[in-house]
Every structure is written in structure tokens, then in C-alpha cells.
């Protein structure tokens, strides 16, 4: 690295956040420049944005090796590797959330655009309606169900039994009763529970890990199918996740559709998800007028 510029951003965001705040690191090196995003997710990340900023400045100025916060590790990786490994389109998984009517409309649109994978969020939807939605949408996609730990073990089991789960890839976070996961006998995946659990379930139905690099870092678990997922980043963070995914041998459809919740990105040309794939951009242009420069070196 020859030099760097560090920016702060605050952008309006759709629910669950009124706004999103983070850092963008721009580094200059002999081959050109790279961008990385450091944006701890409120309520999920163990570090705050202030802590991440303090550590990042220490690393950039002192150039000493220390144990990094996950968001800092991800941002530095992205800035150093940005899009170098992203040479071909990668598949995406559509995010279907909202009211039942909105979910059905989003599913129809995603299917017409060429998506073959989708994740339906059923938090807050009555079990009887969730069952109908899953059966309807499951005919169009290889479907992932996200329960966000909304159900008891018995409720989650009943939902799976009544749906049949034909063509369903997995149920993400099926229950808040984590001690019962060893007895859950339908394919399931874990996301937020990973931070809370000392050991992973030994249940053979535990099929996948949903991994958010901004929250969990770049040292990804290898023992399960890995689904890389976004944590409400800007386009820079989204491209960083895609670049990390491109280094894997087994690339699963990426959970990056939170990008649609960002009304205005800092990229001059927003990313295009309309084909069910994320394509490598020919070049990256950041609208620095939307950013506040806070450090350089």
C-alpha cells in the first residue's frame, strides 16, 4: 500500500434501519486502487463503529499485526483484493420479505428475472399463512426459509411437517430453543446463533452456515455448505462479499439482496441484480461527494 484515504458515510436506509453508517477505505498501490467497507451491524457485531475506526487507524498507521475485529478484517481484505477474483457472474438468491402479498409479488418478479434461488422470511407471519406461502413460492425456486428464531421447537417442527418441504434447501434459524436443534429432523442452517453457540450441532440435518463477513470475518467455517450473506452494506461491501465468494470452489447463490433496501448507493453506477446474477463491474466509481473524509496517510 502506497497511501490511503478513509471516509465515513451515513445513508438513509429502509427498515430495519432508518439509516446505515460505516467507513470506506480507499487504498492506493502500485497496480491501482482498491476499496473496502467497514460497517459493523448494530445489534449483531461485537464491535462498535467507533471501536472499528480506532483499530483500523492503528493498523493503517502503525502497520503492526494484531487480532482484528471481523468488520476491520473484511474491509482490509476487500480493499486489497477488490474484484480481482471476481471475473465472472455469480448467482444470487432473491430475498422475499414483507406482507404475504408483497412476498408473492416479489417472487413473481424474481422468477421472471431468472432467479432460481430465493429466501422467504416468514417472521411475523401466522403459521397457516406461512405454510401456504412456502408451498406457493416453493414451486418457483430452490427455496430457503428464514424463520429468524421466531418459533418454538414444536412450532417449527409442525411447520416443516405440514409443508412437506419438497424442494426446500433448508430452514434458517428454525427455533429459539437452540438446545433442541440436535433433535430437529429437517434440513436447517444457522446464522445469528453462530455467535452464541460454543459448539455447532452434531445433527446430520445441520446443512449450511449463513456467513456475514462484516459480522463474522473472512476466516470462514469450512465444515458445512457456506452461504455468504450481506449485512446491509453499500455496493462496496457487496462487491467485497462477492470477491470473497469467488475464491471458493463451491459457490452457492449469494444472499446479497439487502442491497435493494439502500435507496441511494455511493457507487455512481448502482449494481444490477436484475438477471439473478451479480456481474463484475468494468470499473468502480464512488461518489465521494456523499462521503466525509476523516483520515489519510
Secondary structure, DSSP 8 states (H G I E B T S, - for coil): --EEEEEEEEEE--TT-SEEEEEEEEEEETTEEEEEEE---TTT-SS-HHHHHHHHHHHHHH-------HHHHHHHHHHHHTTTS--S-EEBEEEE-SSHHHHHHHHHHHHHHT--EEEEE-TTS-HHHHHHHHHHHTTTSEEEEE-TT-S-HHHHHHHHHHH--TTEEEEET--S-GGGGGG--S-EEESTHHHH-SS----TTEEEEEE-HHHH-SS---SSEEEEB--S--HHHHHHHHHHHTT-SS---BB-GGGGG-SS-SBSS----TTSEE---S---B-GGGSEEEEE-
